[in-house]
Amino acid sequence: MLTIAHVSDVHIDGSARSAERAERVVRHLSGLPGPIDAVLVTGDIADHGTAEEYEIAHGLLRFPYPTIICPGNHDSRPEFRKVLLGEAGGTDGSAAINQVLRVGGLTVALCDSSIPGRDDGHLDEETLRWLTEILASATGPVLVGMHHQPVPVGVPYVDDIRLREPERLEAVLRAHPRVVALLVGHVHTPASTVFAGLPVYVAPGVASTALLPQETTAHPPLDFDLPPGFALHVLSDDGRLTSHARVMPALDM
Ligand SMILES: [Fe+2]
């Protein structure tokens, strides 16, 4: 059995509020009796993609577990690479940031679904080729992660900026039976749906929580008072993933 913590949409913006919410989640996860086998962070680390925001994020997102982080639509690849990943100059900072983590027989393939300068998502040719190679070489279960959700989830403003051309991802996923689930962020609400015959889990947002049109008339429909959340995914030995959503306790004010 493996347990993967899933954190998303931290949106560090230089404010004390955003840092405090991230810090609460990191501190909570870091203090669990565990074991926690890995942490997956599915994008929107910095709200404006500045180096200063990534410096703050770099200082906050320090887990005592193997950690893998991908960009979201609010992120900037060159600054993400330089500050969060510690990459020196000389590489093409604008290329997709695709990363893999292997832990206890599990492969976590984290794809960069961001499009520089845009809010909707897409997996470019290089990313799809990279994912295909990862899946072809995997010898155990695989979790595929990215920022953007590939299907509508009932929140129109963020469904309008979901993953474009999802059929290309679907073809890759359907060709590789080792994939257990798709783990995403972007929506800022714990939610589950289905894509390519696989479970899709949307992580709670650290920065805020998105509401359904049936719940609010606000635009965008974001609740900034609800507490930050995260998820714990349990991969059982029979290859099933069970996802548990958590919200942080309210602060004593
Ligand atoms: Fe976000």
Boltz pocket constraint, residues with backbone or C-beta under 6 A from the ligand:
constraints:
  - pocket:
      binder: B
      contacts: [[A, 9], [A, 11], [A, 43], [A, 44], [A, 72], [A, 74], [A, 186], [A, 187], [A, 188]]
      max_distance: 6.0
